[in-house]
Amino acid sequence: MKKLPRVLIVEDEPPIAELIALNLRHNGFAPVWAEDGEAAQRELDAVLPDVILLDWMLPGASGLQLARRWRADARTRGVPILMLTARGDEPDKVAGLDAGADDYVTKPFSGQELLARIRAVLRRRAPEQVADQLVVGGLALDGAAHRARWQGTELRLGPTEFRLLRYLMAHPERVHSRAQLLDRVWGDHVFIEERTVDVHIKRLREALGGAAALVETVRGAGYRLNPRALDGGREGA
C-alpha cells in the first residue's frame, strides 16, 4: 500500500485544525494535529512528517520561534514548513521566510489553495537533478549525504538554501534570473513571488560565512556563483 504523505498541523484553534485535517484526509494525506509547540515536538520526536503546517500565532512558543528551532536541528532541518498566518504584509511574510518557512498561506484561505501549496512544496524537494558530488574552489557539496562544506567545515543550510547552492555550484559563472531560479530550484513557482529568491539568497550568504562573496548579485540580471570572487576576480557584487 502506498504511504500517504504525513502532514503535521500545528494550530491552536480546533475548528480550523479539524477543517484542515478533513480536507487533507479527503485528498490523500495523513494529517496529525498538535495544538502547540510542545505537542508538535512530541509528534516530531516520534515520526517525521513530510510537511509541517505551522500557525504563526500559538500559545507558548510562536510559529516563528518553532520554525527557527526546527531549522537549527539537523533531524528536522529538511522538513518543509508552510506557515499559516493572518499577517499578509510583505515584512511579515519575509519574517516567516527568514525564520525558515518554505512558503506561507495568508488566512483566510481556501482548501484548494492550501492543497496546491502543499503539493508544490512537496514537488520542490528535488526538482533539479544535478551531480551528487560538486566542488567549486573551497566549496564541496555531497548531494546524497545532504552535506556542504567550506574549506572542510560543514555548513548549516536549510533545505531551500541547500538546493539553491547545489544548483549554483552545478552552473558556476552563469547568471540566473530570479524567475530562472524559481523554475530550476523551486520547481513550480505558481505560488511563489520572486522576492522569495532574494530572501533565500540572503540566508545562503549568511550560512556561507567567509565564502559569502562567492554568491554575487549581478544588477538588473540576477545571481551567479563566481569561483574567483575570493581571488580578486569579483565583479558586480
N, C-alpha and C positions, 0 to 999 in steps of 0.2 A: 504493500500500500504506500502511495506517495505521501511523504511527510508534508503536512501543512505548514506554511510559514508562521512562526510564532511571533505574535505582536504583544509587547508589554505596554499596557495603557497605564500611565501614571497620572491620575486625575482624582481630585478630592471631591468632586460632585457626582454622587451615584447616578442621577438621571442621565447626565452626559456620558459617563463611562458605560452605562448599560446600553445606551443608544449606539455608541461607537462599537461596542462588543457585538451587539446584534447584527449590525451592518457588516462587520468583518466576518462573523461566523457564516453569514449567508453568502459570502463571496469568496470562500475558500481559504480563510485564515483561521488560526487558532489563537484567539485573544486571551490574555491573562491580565487581571486588574489589580493594581496596587494603589491605595488611596494616599500614600505619602512616600517620602524618601526612604524611610526605614523599611516599609513593606516592599518597596521596589528593590532595595538592596538584597533583601531575603530571596526574592524571586531570581535576581541576577546570580546570586551565590549558588542557587540550586540548578538553574538551567539558563544558558544564554539565549536570549530571543534573537530573531532575525532583524527586528526593528523595534525601536522604543518610541512610543508616542508620549511626549513629556509636556505636561502643562506648566506654563510659566509660573503661575501663582499657586503655591502649595503651602500647607501648614508645615512649620519647621523649615527645613532647607528648601530654598526656592528651586525652580527648574533650572535657572542659570547655574546655581551652585552645584546641583547634581550633575549637570552636563559637564562642568569643569572637572568634577571628581572622577566621573567615568572616563573622560578623555585622558586623564592622568594615569589611569590604571591600565596596565598592559593587557589584562584579560578582557576588559570591556572597550578598549580603545577602538576596535574595528566594528563595533555595532552601530549601524546608522541611527541617528537621533532626529526625530521630526518634532519640532517644538510647536505646541498648541498655545496660541496667545491671543488675547484681546487687544494687544498693542500693535497697531498697524503702521505706525510711523517708521520711517527708514532708520533713525538712530536705534530704535528698539529692535528692529529686525537685524541690524548689524551687530547689536549686542548679543543676540541669540546665536548668530553665526560665530562671533568671536569666542563665545563660551564653548563651542564645539558642535553645535547643531548642524546637520547637513541640509536641512530645509525647515520651513515653518509654514503653519497654516493659521490664518487670522480668523478668529471667531467673529460672527457665526459662519460656519462653513457647511457645504452640502456633503452628504455621504459620498457622492460620486467624486467630488474634488479630493476628499481625503483618500479614497481608494486609489485614485490616479497618482497622487503624490507618493503614496506608499509603494506602489508598483514601480514608479520612476526611481525612487531611492534604491529599491532592490536591483533594478536594471543597471544602476550606475556602479554597482560594486566591482564589476570587471568589464567595462565596455570596450576598452582599448587593450588589445593583446600585444605586448611587446616582450622583448627578451627578458628571461628571468634574471640574468646577471648583467649589470651595467656598471661601467666605470668611466667617470669623467674627471680627470685630474685626481684630486684627493677625495672625490665623492665615489662611494661604492654602494650599489643597491642590489639586494637579493630579493627578487620578486616572490620566489617560492617560500622563503622564510619570513617575508614581510619585514625586512630589516634594511635600514640605510645607515651608512657610517660616513663621517667626515674625518679624514686623517686617522682612521682607526677607532674613533669614538662614536658610539651608537647615538643616533639622533632620535628624539622623541617626536614622532609625527602622528597626527590624526589620520584617519583613513583617506580623507579627501586630499590632504597635503601629500600623503604618500603616493597616491595615484597621479597627482599633478607633477611631483618631482620625477616620477617614473617616466611620464610622457615627455617632459622637457629633456631629461637625460637621454631618452631614445632619439631625440631630434635636436641635438646641440646646434647652436648658431642660427637655427631657423627662427624667424619671428612669427609668433602666433597671435592672432587677434583674439579678443575675448570670446567672440562668437565661435571661433575655431576650437578654443579650449573647452568651451561648454559642450560642443559636439563630440570632441575626442575624449575628454576626461570624464565629463558627467554622463555622456551617452544619450541623454534626452533632455533638452532644455526648454520643453514646453512651459514648465512652471518655474523656471529659474531666471532671475534677472542677471544681466551682465555685471552689475555691481558686485554680485556674489564672487566673481573671479578675483576682483581686487581684494576682497576680504581674505580669501584663502591664500593669495599670493603674499599678503602681509603676514599671515600666520606661518606660511612656509619659510619666509625670510627670518622670522623670529626663531623658528626651530633650527635653521641652518647656522645661526650664530655667526661665527667668524667667516663662514662661507656664503653669507647672505648676498654679497656683491655679485655672486655668480648669476643670480636671477635678475636680469636687467629689465627696466622699463624702457621701451622704445616709443617715444612720444608720438601720439597720433596713430600708432600701429598696433601695439600690444606688448608682449613679453617674449623674452628668449633666455636660454641658458648659454652664457658665454664662458667657455672653459678658460679663456685668457684674462678674465676680468680681474683676477688677483695677481696678474703678472704685468700690470700696467697697460693691458690692452682693452681697458674698459671704454665703452662708447655709449653715450646717451642714457646712462643710468640715472 
